[in-house]
């Protein structure tokens, strides 16, 4: 009995989750990844998920390896500004 209830709850949860995720189809996303050595795997993982969700990449991922300096902060600011501008309604 418990297994059957769990299975039913799982199916219900899965169905509602899928419906919720389907409402995000076509959304844009931007990505910033910081790593000490390599960011390739992290970027690939996020892009795989985004592809499955049918999201559109707004621009190339910002990949930072190593220390964060003024140039990195500027690049992050640009990424944030571009993302924010994409959310503005067209005039």
Order of alpha helices (4+ residues) and beta strands (2+ residues): alpha-beta-beta-alpha-beta-beta-alpha
